[in-house]
Amino acid sequence: MRIAIIGSGNVGSALGHGWAKRGHDVVFGVRDPNKTAATTNTRTAPVKDAAQSGDVVVLAVPWAAVPDALRSAGDLKGKVLLDCTNPLLPDLSGLDVPAGTSGGEIVAGLAPGALVVKIFNTTGAANMTNPDFHGQPATMFYCGDDGGAKGIASGLAGDLGFEPVDAGPLSQSRQLESLCLLWVSLAIKQGLGVNFAFKVLRR
Ligand SMILES: NC(=O)c1ccc[n+]([C@@H]2O[C@H](COP(=O)([O-])OP(=O)(O)OC[C@H]3O[C@@H](n4cnc5c(N)ncnc54)[C@H](OP(=O)(O)O)[C@@H]3O)[C@@H](O)[C@H]2O)c1
């Protein structure tokens, strides 16, 4: 699959290098291709060129950069857009979006016609490189309104070794963003560190 990743930081590189290792065609959409080194099995390109070439576009930039990054990406109508961002307040005490909405829904509003799936926002980037916990795959929740796009997102999470779990429509994004707040608070304020992940247990 041709995957364009906007942002090559912690999340973008963990996802991109994981997918490239598994045979996907990965291009990082970056502001300065000279600053970001491609690896042997990935490429870099200006944000617009990368985004327009991808079947799947992954948004992995800081929340404050989302409007600019999506403007730079151009028209994403019909493309699967995986939103990994979290609209966190600077002191990590809550979400920086009005009550009743979510980052995922705001992203959908900024990318008209894109098939938005919220995913890869509920665990740390290191777990995206390695989601295996003693043989148990970490859960990766996702939500969105398009069944086909969710199937692609789920498959890409599975390729990395996650157990994908469908959390419902895109309006569930706020719940997933709150789950990120819980993960961050456990990691930092409660001292769990970054080597833990959420897991759905069934019987
Ligand atoms: N870190 C985590 O463990 C984690 C986990 C889940 C979700 N998230 C969420 O994922 C997102 C990315 O986090 P991160 O930790 O990967 O951030 P990061 O390491 O700071 O990387 C951010 C990337 O975004 C790029 N960028 C910034 N502004 C841009 C713009 N206007 N246009 C295009 N690219 C731009 C940066 O490129 P330059 O080098 O040009 O600045 C950089 O490559 C955030 O929304 C975060 O909340 C993070």
The ligand as an ORCA input file, in Angstrom:
! r2SCAN-3c Opt
* xyz 0 1
  N       4.776     10.898     21.009
  C       3.870      9.951     21.262
  O       4.155      8.944     21.965
  C       2.476     10.077     20.693
  C       1.619      8.976     20.787
  C       0.340      9.049     20.214
  C      -0.043     10.219     19.543
  N       0.816     11.282     19.500
  C       0.368     12.482     18.754
  O       0.974     12.394     17.471
  C       1.316     13.692     16.997
  C       2.813     13.733     16.678
  O       3.552     13.504     17.889
  P       5.124     13.245     17.832
  O       5.531     12.924     19.213
  O       5.460     12.315     16.714
  O       5.648     14.714     17.460
  P       7.137     15.142     17.052
  O       8.103     14.074     17.401
  O       7.314     16.523     17.613
  O       7.062     15.225     15.456
  C       6.223     16.130     14.829
  C       6.468     16.085     13.326
  O       5.526     16.972     12.717
  C       6.224     17.778     11.789
  N       5.521     19.057     11.632
  C       5.365     20.037     12.555
  N       4.661     21.049     12.042
  C       4.368     20.709     10.758
  C       3.653     21.353      9.702
  N       3.081     22.557      9.877
  N       3.562     20.727      8.506
  C       4.135     19.516      8.316
  N       4.835     18.850      9.282
  C       4.929     19.450     10.485
  C       7.606     17.961     12.376
  O       8.475     18.324     11.345
  P       9.700     19.373     11.518
  O      10.897     18.497     11.779
  O       9.726     20.080     10.205
  O       9.375     20.274     12.686
  C       7.868     16.549     12.903
  O       8.345     15.705     11.888
  C       0.888     14.674     18.087
  O      -0.366     15.213     17.751
  C       0.808     13.808     19.333
  O      -0.137     14.296     20.264
  C       2.059     11.240     20.047
*
